């Protein structure tokens, strides 16, 4: 006769999470049109193909322990998406980055990874702001500058977002920490990003570049909400669809800068225990800190 499972014990226990890795990846090209669920499924397949020793949930239908936060809206590209992976055994970060990147489809690119201590704050607690770069083909930089000045002068600007359940009001101005016109290539720009598109497109038409830092609110303010607010206050409406790229995520400090999630909870050399295998996991991502 089979022994009954102990009270409070899963019928199909899985190995516990002993290590945790925080990963930064990019969503580029055609993959920017993929939903968050599409991205999540791609990573679930990739960790299996790469044979990464990911920990799994208990029960008869176990799932890999992948934790997400702040997924970019469908249709936007990103250079700063994050997830956490629970592991049952240590893996050198160089190997994890290379194997996971190879197993993912083109357009989902693993950029960096760092081992973090168990019990560190969750990703959702480390992200409350986003820095966006939005290219507006057909718009002159001076026109964008005037529209941003009008938007920033307001205390509240309500945009209406169309959802499957009807229209939803979104206070764009309340979430907008800062916004400015970015300079062309070679010109000084605010922040760390120097890959700013030129102020004209490949056909010589004007193309203004907007940089914006947005605080996460409920509902979250998206790039198209910011553009809707610019249309409300200044009548600004690009003749062709704009292109939005997320450049950074993190915790907003008092100066409006973003603290990189990699800067919190990382395993340091002194914190690595003998035999953990984490010594090899410290070579990547040592330079992260505050992102403006």
VEXVO-970872 format. One line per field, with one value per residue: residue in three letters; residue number from 0; x, y, z of N, C-alpha, C in turn. Coordinates in steps of 0.1 Angstrom, whole numbers, always signed. Layout:
code	c(ala	...);
pos	c(NUM	...);
n_u	c(X	...);
n_v	c(Y	...);
n_w	c(Z	...);
ca_u	c(X	...);
ca_v	c(Y	...);
ca_w	c(Z	...);
c_u	c(X	...);
c_v	c(Y	...);
c_w	c(Z	...);
***
This chain:
code	c(unk	unk	unk	unk	unk	unk	unk	unk	unk	unk	unk	unk	unk	unk	unk	unk	unk	unk	unk	unk	unk	unk	unk	unk	unk	unk	unk	unk	unk	unk	unk	unk	unk	unk	unk	unk	unk	unk	unk	unk	unk	unk	unk	unk	unk	unk	unk	unk	unk	unk	unk	unk	unk	unk	unk	unk	unk	unk	unk	unk	unk	unk	unk	unk	unk	unk	unk	unk	unk	unk	unk	unk	unk	unk	unk	unk	unk	unk	unk	unk	unk	unk	unk	unk	unk	unk	unk	unk	unk	unk	unk	unk	unk	unk	unk	unk	unk	unk	unk	unk	unk	unk	unk	unk	unk	unk	unk	unk	unk	unk	unk	unk	unk	unk	unk	unk	unk	unk	unk	unk	unk	unk	unk	unk	unk	unk	unk	unk	unk	unk	unk	unk	unk	unk	unk	unk	unk	unk	unk	unk	unk	unk	unk	unk	unk	unk	unk	unk	unk	unk	unk	unk	unk	unk	unk	unk	unk	unk	unk	unk	unk	unk	unk	unk	unk	unk	unk	unk	unk	unk	unk	unk	unk	unk	unk	unk	unk	unk	unk	unk	unk	unk	unk	unk	unk	unk	unk	unk	unk	unk	unk	unk	unk	unk	unk	unk	unk	unk	unk	unk	unk	unk	unk	unk	unk	unk	unk	unk	unk	unk	unk	unk	unk	unk	unk	unk	unk	unk	unk	unk	unk	unk	unk	unk	unk	unk	unk	unk	unk	unk	unk	unk	unk	unk	unk	unk	unk	unk	unk	unk	unk	unk	unk	unk	unk	unk	unk	unk	unk	unk	unk	unk	unk	unk	unk	unk	unk	unk	unk	unk	unk	unk	unk	unk	unk	unk	unk	unk	unk	unk	unk	unk	unk	unk	unk	unk	unk	unk	unk	unk	unk	unk	unk	unk	unk	unk	unk	unk	unk	unk	unk	unk);
pos	c(0	1	2	3	4	5	6	7	8	9	10	11	12	13	14	15	16	17	18	19	20	21	22	23	24	25	26	27	28	29	30	31	32	33	34	35	36	37	38	39	40	41	42	43	44	45	46	47	48	49	50	51	52	53	54	55	56	57	58	59	60	61	62	63	64	65	66	67	68	69	70	71	72	73	74	75	76	77	78	79	80	81	82	83	84	85	86	87	88	89	90	91	92	93	94	95	96	97	98	99	100	101	102	103	104	105	106	107	108	109	110	111	112	113	114	115	116	117	118	119	120	121	122	123	124	125	126	127	128	129	130	131	132	133	134	135	136	137	138	139	140	141	142	143	144	145	146	147	148	149	150	151	152	153	154	155	156	157	158	159	160	161	162	163	164	165	166	167	168	169	170	171	172	173	174	175	176	177	178	179	180	181	182	183	184	185	186	187	188	189	190	191	192	193	194	195	196	197	198	199	200	201	202	203	204	205	206	207	208	209	210	211	212	213	214	215	216	217	218	219	220	221	222	223	224	225	226	227	228	229	230	231	232	233	234	235	236	237	238	239	240	241	242	243	244	245	246	247	248	249	250	251	252	253	254	255	256	257	258	259	260	261	262	263	264	265	266	267	268	269	270	271	272	273	274	275	276	277	278	279	280	281	282	283	284	285	286	287	288	289	290	291);
n_u	c(+9	+6	+24	+9	+12	+30	+15	+12	+33	+44	+30	+47	+76	+100	+135	+149	+152	+184	+202	+202	+197	+199	+188	+195	+179	+174	+147	+142	+139	+116	+106	+97	+70	+60	+40	+41	+36	+44	+71	+77	+72	+91	+114	+110	+112	+138	+155	+152	+162	+188	+197	+198	+201	+174	+153	+121	+85	+64	+44	+22	+23	+49	+65	+91	+110	+108	+109	+93	+93	+79	+74	+79	+56	+36	+48	+67	+103	+131	+159	+163	+151	+141	+146	+143	+160	+156	+179	+190	+215	+249	+259	+283	+282	+291	+287	+259	+249	+258	+247	+220	+214	+220	+200	+176	+152	+161	+163	+155	+178	+203	+218	+233	+241	+238	+246	+225	+218	+200	+168	+170	+156	+127	+124	+102	+102	+123	+120	+105	+104	+110	+131	+126	+132	+120	+113	+102	+93	+90	+85	+96	+125	+122	+95	+87	+100	+85	+60	+66	+73	+48	+34	+48	+43	+18	-2	-18	-26	-50	-52	-71	-72	-78	-94	-102	-124	-135	-130	-103	-92	-60	-36	-12	+6	+11	+27	+49	+82	+104	+112	+126	+141	+162	+196	+211	+232	+264	+261	+260	+242	+216	+220	+230	+228	+242	+235	+218	+193	+197	+186	+172	+156	+164	+156	+159	+139	+125	+131	+124	+137	+127	+134	+124	+115	+96	+74	+63	+29	-5	-31	-2	+18	+23	+44	+27	+7	+20	+24	-2	-9	+7	-6	-30	-23	-8	-14	+3	+11	+25	+31	+37	+39	+55	+86	+94	+117	+127	+151	+162	+155	+145	+149	+136	+155	+160	+168	+157	+170	+177	+182	+200	+187	+206	+223	+215	+215	+234	+257	+287	+323	+332	+310	+306	+303	+324	+328	+304	+305	+301	+321	+330	+309	+310	+322	+309	+290	+299	+299	+276	+253	+240	+217	+211);
n_v	c(-12	+22	+48	+75	+109	+133	+158	+190	+186	+185	+164	+157	+165	+190	+197	+222	+258	+269	+288	+320	+339	+370	+384	+404	+413	+420	+431	+430	+442	+423	+409	+427	+430	+408	+394	+396	+371	+355	+360	+349	+322	+316	+318	+298	+276	+279	+277	+250	+239	+248	+234	+243	+242	+248	+256	+242	+245	+228	+198	+181	+193	+208	+240	+260	+281	+311	+346	+376	+411	+443	+442	+451	+470	+455	+458	+477	+482	+470	+476	+468	+446	+424	+394	+369	+339	+309	+285	+251	+243	+256	+278	+289	+323	+332	+310	+305	+329	+327	+301	+304	+326	+315	+296	+311	+328	+349	+383	+382	+389	+380	+401	+405	+392	+385	+370	+368	+372	+348	+356	+383	+415	+413	+415	+432	+450	+466	+481	+509	+528	+539	+546	+560	+561	+578	+579	+602	+603	+627	+648	+679	+688	+712	+716	+694	+702	+724	+713	+695	+714	+726	+704	+697	+719	+716	+705	+682	+659	+642	+613	+592	+558	+532	+502	+466	+466	+491	+527	+540	+563	+579	+594	+611	+632	+631	+609	+614	+620	+633	+649	+654	+668	+649	+651	+650	+624	+624	+648	+663	+645	+640	+617	+582	+571	+569	+561	+576	+583	+601	+635	+636	+613	+584	+593	+620	+634	+652	+641	+639	+633	+620	+619	+603	+600	+579	+573	+544	+537	+530	+527	+516	+541	+543	+546	+554	+566	+589	+602	+606	+625	+646	+653	+662	+685	+700	+695	+678	+654	+627	+620	+594	+561	+563	+552	+534	+528	+511	+521	+518	+505	+508	+518	+549	+577	+606	+625	+619	+600	+566	+537	+509	+476	+456	+465	+459	+434	+417	+389	+391	+388	+383	+372	+348	+314	+286	+262	+268	+274	+299	+317	+319	+333	+360	+376	+391	+420	+439	+466	+481	+505	+536	+548	+574);
n_w	c(+0	-9	+5	+21	+12	+32	+52	+38	+20	-13	-39	-59	-54	-64	-71	-49	-54	-55	-64	-79	-108	-124	-154	-183	-213	-248	-269	-302	-337	-357	-335	-317	-320	-308	-281	-245	-235	-257	-256	-231	-235	-254	-239	-221	-237	-245	-222	-218	-241	-240	-218	-192	-158	-145	-118	-109	-105	-80	-81	-105	-130	-136	-138	-153	-131	-137	-134	-141	-148	-155	-184	-218	-238	-264	-297	-292	-291	-271	-251	-226	-210	-183	-165	-139	-131	-115	-102	-99	-95	-96	-124	-147	-156	-181	-197	-194	-206	-232	-241	-236	-252	-278	-280	-282	-304	-332	-325	-299	-276	-254	-232	-208	-175	-140	-109	-81	-46	-28	-15	-20	-29	-49	-85	-93	-72	-77	-99	-111	-130	-164	-191	-222	-258	-285	-318	-342	-372	-398	-382	-371	-351	-337	-336	-321	-297	-289	-285	-263	-244	-239	-229	-206	-191	-181	-154	-153	-178	-195	-213	-235	-235	-257	-250	-249	-233	-235	-233	-215	-190	-188	-169	-182	-178	-150	-147	-162	-158	-169	-201	-233	-262	-281	-293	-326	-341	-328	-315	-283	-258	-234	-207	-209	-234	-266	-290	-308	-332	-363	-369	-393	-416	-436	-461	-461	-448	-420	-387	-356	-323	-293	-259	-230	-196	-177	-150	-134	-133	-123	-145	-165	-181	-215	-245	-266	-252	-243	-268	-275	-256	-263	-287	-277	-262	-280	-306	-320	-343	-357	-392	-400	-384	-352	-337	-309	-284	-256	-233	-207	-175	-140	-105	-96	-85	-64	-81	-105	-119	-130	-111	-118	-120	-117	-98	-73	-47	-58	-59	-42	-43	-17	-6	-18	-13	-5	-31	-43	-69	-80	-84	-111	-120	-117	-134	-153	-159	-140	-141	-136	-125	-117	-140	-162);
ca_u	c(+0	+14	+24	+2	+21	+29	+7	+20	+44	+39	+30	+58	+85	+111	+147	+147	+160	+196	+209	+193	+204	+191	+192	+190	+179	+168	+137	+145	+134	+102	+102	+90	+56	+56	+34	+48	+34	+52	+85	+79	+72	+104	+124	+108	+118	+153	+162	+151	+171	+202	+200	+201	+195	+165	+144	+107	+75	+60	+31	+21	+26	+59	+69	+104	+109	+112	+102	+94	+89	+80	+75	+76	+43	+37	+50	+79	+115	+136	+173	+164	+141	+147	+139	+151	+160	+160	+187	+192	+230	+256	+263	+291	+274	+294	+281	+245	+246	+260	+238	+206	+213	+219	+187	+165	+151	+167	+155	+156	+192	+207	+229	+241	+235	+245	+241	+220	+216	+186	+162	+172	+143	+122	+125	+91	+105	+135	+117	+94	+105	+115	+136	+122	+136	+109	+116	+90	+95	+81	+83	+108	+129	+117	+80	+86	+104	+74	+50	+70	+72	+34	+30	+54	+37	+5	-2	-24	-31	-56	-54	-80	-67	-89	-92	-114	-136	-139	-120	-98	-84	-47	-30	+1	+16	+14	+37	+61	+92	+111	+111	+134	+144	+175	+203	+215	+244	+276	+258	+258	+228	+214	+219	+241	+227	+248	+230	+206	+192	+199	+174	+166	+156	+172	+152	+161	+128	+128	+128	+127	+139	+123	+138	+114	+116	+82	+72	+53	+17	-16	-24	+11	+18	+31	+48	+16	+0	+27	+21	-16	-9	+13	-16	-40	-19	-1	-18	+14	+7	+34	+25	+39	+41	+68	+94	+97	+127	+130	+166	+166	+145	+151	+143	+139	+161	+155	+172	+150	+178	+172	+191	+199	+183	+218	+231	+210	+214	+244	+266	+300	+333	+333	+298	+305	+307	+333	+321	+292	+307	+297	+333	+330	+297	+312	+330	+300	+281	+304	+300	+263	+250	+229	+214	+204);
ca_v	c(+0	+34	+57	+88	+120	+141	+170	+201	+182	+184	+150	+155	+176	+193	+202	+236	+268	+271	+299	+328	+347	+381	+384	+415	+409	+429	+427	+438	+438	+418	+404	+438	+428	+397	+397	+391	+356	+350	+361	+340	+308	+315	+316	+285	+266	+282	+271	+236	+235	+251	+225	+251	+236	+257	+250	+241	+244	+215	+193	+172	+201	+218	+250	+266	+292	+324	+357	+387	+424	+455	+438	+462	+469	+449	+468	+485	+475	+473	+472	+466	+437	+417	+383	+361	+325	+301	+274	+241	+242	+268	+278	+301	+333	+333	+298	+308	+339	+322	+290	+309	+335	+307	+289	+320	+332	+361	+394	+381	+388	+381	+411	+404	+384	+386	+362	+376	+364	+343	+365	+397	+421	+408	+425	+442	+460	+473	+488	+518	+538	+535	+556	+557	+569	+577	+586	+607	+607	+637	+659	+688	+689	+725	+713	+685	+709	+733	+704	+691	+725	+727	+692	+698	+731	+712	+697	+669	+657	+629	+607	+581	+546	+523	+488	+457	+469	+504	+537	+541	+575	+577	+607	+610	+642	+627	+598	+619	+625	+643	+647	+664	+665	+644	+656	+641	+616	+632	+659	+660	+641	+637	+603	+573	+565	+577	+556	+583	+584	+615	+643	+633	+599	+580	+600	+634	+640	+655	+630	+644	+622	+624	+611	+605	+591	+577	+566	+533	+540	+521	+519	+521	+550	+538	+556	+559	+575	+602	+608	+611	+637	+657	+657	+669	+699	+708	+690	+671	+640	+622	+615	+579	+556	+565	+540	+535	+518	+512	+521	+515	+504	+508	+526	+564	+583	+619	+634	+614	+589	+552	+528	+496	+464	+448	+470	+454	+420	+409	+382	+396	+378	+379	+365	+335	+303	+276	+251	+273	+276	+312	+325	+322	+341	+373	+383	+398	+430	+446	+481	+487	+514	+545	+551	+586);
ca_w	c(+0	-11	+17	+19	+13	+44	+51	+34	+11	-27	-43	-68	-51	-73	-64	-46	-59	-47	-69	-87	-118	-130	-168	-191	-227	-257	-278	-314	-350	-357	-322	-309	-322	-300	-268	-233	-234	-267	-251	-220	-241	-261	-229	-215	-246	-246	-211	-220	-252	-235	-207	-181	-146	-139	-109	-113	-95	-76	-86	-116	-142	-131	-148	-149	-123	-144	-129	-150	-143	-164	-198	-228	-245	-277	-307	-288	-290	-258	-248	-211	-204	-172	-158	-129	-133	-104	-106	-89	-94	-102	-138	-150	-163	-195	-204	-194	-215	-246	-244	-237	-264	-290	-280	-284	-317	-336	-320	-284	-274	-240	-231	-196	-164	-128	-99	-70	-34	-24	-5	-25	-33	-62	-96	-92	-62	-82	-112	-110	-140	-177	-201	-236	-269	-294	-331	-348	-386	-403	-372	-369	-337	-331	-334	-309	-285	-285	-279	-250	-234	-236	-221	-192	-184	-175	-141	-156	-191	-195	-226	-234	-241	-261	-246	-253	-224	-237	-232	-201	-189	-183	-167	-188	-172	-137	-148	-170	-149	-177	-215	-240	-276	-282	-304	-337	-339	-327	-307	-269	-255	-220	-205	-213	-247	-277	-303	-311	-346	-368	-370	-406	-419	-448	-473	-459	-441	-406	-378	-342	-314	-280	-248	-219	-184	-173	-138	-135	-126	-127	-155	-169	-193	-226	-255	-274	-244	-244	-281	-274	-248	-272	-297	-270	-258	-291	-320	-326	-348	-367	-404	-401	-371	-345	-333	-295	-279	-241	-231	-194	-164	-127	-95	-98	-74	-62	-92	-117	-126	-128	-105	-125	-111	-115	-87	-60	-44	-65	-51	-43	-41	-3	-2	-24	-4	-12	-37	-49	-84	-84	-87	-125	-124	-113	-144	-162	-153	-128	-143	-136	-114	-120	-154	-163);
c_u	c(+9	+13	+18	+12	+19	+21	+16	+32	+38	+40	+42	+69	+96	+123	+145	+156	+172	+204	+199	+201	+194	+197	+186	+190	+172	+157	+138	+138	+119	+97	+96	+75	+51	+50	+44	+47	+42	+67	+87	+80	+85	+115	+122	+114	+133	+160	+162	+162	+186	+206	+205	+194	+185	+156	+130	+97	+71	+48	+33	+24	+36	+62	+83	+102	+116	+103	+104	+89	+90	+81	+71	+63	+45	+38	+62	+91	+121	+151	+174	+152	+148	+139	+149	+149	+164	+167	+188	+207	+237	+259	+271	+282	+277	+288	+266	+241	+247	+250	+224	+204	+212	+206	+175	+164	+158	+158	+153	+171	+196	+219	+238	+233	+244	+238	+237	+218	+202	+181	+164	+158	+140	+123	+114	+94	+116	+132	+104	+94	+112	+120	+133	+129	+126	+112	+103	+93	+85	+79	+97	+112	+123	+102	+78	+90	+92	+63	+53	+69	+58	+29	+35	+49	+24	+7	-8	-29	-37	-58	-63	-74	-78	-85	-103	-126	-140	-127	-116	-89	-71	-41	-15	+11	+20	+26	+50	+71	+100	+110	+118	+136	+159	+182	+207	+228	+256	+274	+257	+244	+228	+213	+230	+240	+233	+244	+217	+205	+194	+186	+167	+166	+164	+168	+153	+150	+131	+124	+133	+128	+136	+128	+129	+116	+102	+82	+61	+41	+7	-27	-11	+10	+28	+35	+37	+7	+6	+24	+7	-17	-3	+2	-27	-35	-13	-5	-7	+9	+16	+27	+27	+41	+54	+74	+98	+107	+129	+146	+170	+153	+152	+143	+146	+144	+155	+158	+165	+159	+173	+184	+190	+196	+195	+226	+227	+210	+224	+253	+280	+310	+334	+321	+297	+310	+315	+324	+308	+293	+304	+309	+333	+318	+298	+319	+322	+292	+286	+303	+286	+260	+238	+229	+206	+195);
c_v	c(+12	+42	+70	+99	+128	+154	+182	+199	+180	+169	+147	+166	+177	+198	+217	+245	+271	+284	+307	+338	+358	+383	+397	+411	+420	+423	+436	+433	+433	+413	+415	+437	+415	+401	+392	+376	+349	+349	+350	+325	+306	+312	+302	+274	+267	+275	+256	+231	+237	+242	+232	+245	+245	+250	+251	+241	+230	+210	+185	+180	+212	+227	+256	+279	+304	+335	+369	+400	+435	+451	+450	+460	+462	+460	+477	+476	+478	+468	+469	+459	+428	+405	+377	+347	+318	+288	+264	+238	+253	+267	+291	+310	+333	+322	+301	+318	+334	+311	+295	+318	+326	+300	+298	+324	+346	+373	+394	+378	+390	+390	+409	+396	+386	+376	+370	+366	+360	+352	+380	+402	+416	+419	+436	+453	+469	+481	+496	+529	+533	+547	+551	+566	+567	+585	+589	+612	+617	+649	+666	+688	+701	+723	+704	+693	+718	+725	+699	+702	+727	+716	+694	+710	+727	+704	+683	+670	+643	+624	+595	+569	+536	+508	+479	+460	+483	+514	+538	+554	+572	+591	+607	+620	+637	+617	+603	+626	+636	+639	+658	+659	+661	+650	+646	+634	+626	+644	+655	+656	+639	+622	+595	+569	+574	+571	+563	+585	+599	+622	+643	+618	+596	+587	+615	+641	+642	+643	+634	+631	+627	+614	+613	+595	+591	+569	+556	+537	+529	+529	+525	+530	+545	+549	+562	+568	+589	+609	+613	+624	+649	+662	+665	+683	+707	+704	+683	+657	+636	+617	+600	+574	+558	+552	+542	+524	+521	+511	+516	+513	+505	+516	+541	+569	+598	+628	+629	+604	+576	+544	+514	+485	+455	+452	+466	+439	+411	+401	+388	+385	+374	+371	+351	+324	+293	+265	+255	+273	+289	+321	+329	+331	+355	+382	+393	+408	+437	+461	+488	+495	+523	+548	+564	+586);
c_w	c(+0	+1	+13	+21	+26	+41	+48	+25	-3	-31	-52	-66	-61	-65	-61	-54	-50	-51	-77	-96	-124	-144	-175	-205	-235	-265	-291	-326	-349	-344	-313	-310	-314	-286	-257	-232	-245	-262	-240	-225	-248	-251	-222	-224	-246	-234	-211	-230	-248	-223	-195	-169	-139	-129	-114	-102	-92	-83	-99	-130	-139	-142	-143	-141	-129	-139	-137	-143	-154	-179	-207	-235	-259	-287	-304	-287	-276	-258	-233	-206	-194	-169	-148	-132	-121	-109	-95	-86	-100	-117	-140	-159	-178	-203	-205	-205	-230	-250	-245	-249	-277	-291	-283	-299	-320	-332	-305	-281	-260	-240	-219	-185	-152	-117	-87	-58	-33	-14	-9	-29	-47	-73	-96	-82	-66	-94	-110	-121	-153	-184	-215	-246	-280	-306	-337	-362	-391	-394	-371	-354	-330	-328	-322	-296	-280	-279	-265	-240	-230	-227	-207	-184	-177	-163	-144	-170	-192	-209	-224	-242	-244	-257	-251	-245	-225	-235	-217	-200	-183	-181	-171	-180	-158	-137	-155	-161	-157	-192	-222	-254	-276	-294	-314	-333	-338	-318	-292	-266	-240	-218	-211	-227	-258	-290	-307	-326	-351	-368	-383	-408	-431	-460	-471	-452	-427	-397	-364	-333	-300	-270	-236	-208	-178	-160	-140	-126	-129	-132	-159	-181	-203	-236	-263	-266	-244	-257	-281	-266	-255	-282	-290	-267	-269	-305	-327	-330	-359	-379	-406	-386	-364	-341	-319	-291	-264	-240	-218	-185	-151	-117	-97	-84	-73	-73	-105	-125	-122	-122	-112	-116	-109	-103	-74	-59	-51	-55	-53	-40	-27	+1	-8	-15	-12	-18	-44	-64	-89	-87	-102	-129	-120	-123	-152	-154	-141	-129	-141	-123	-117	-135	-155	-175);
***
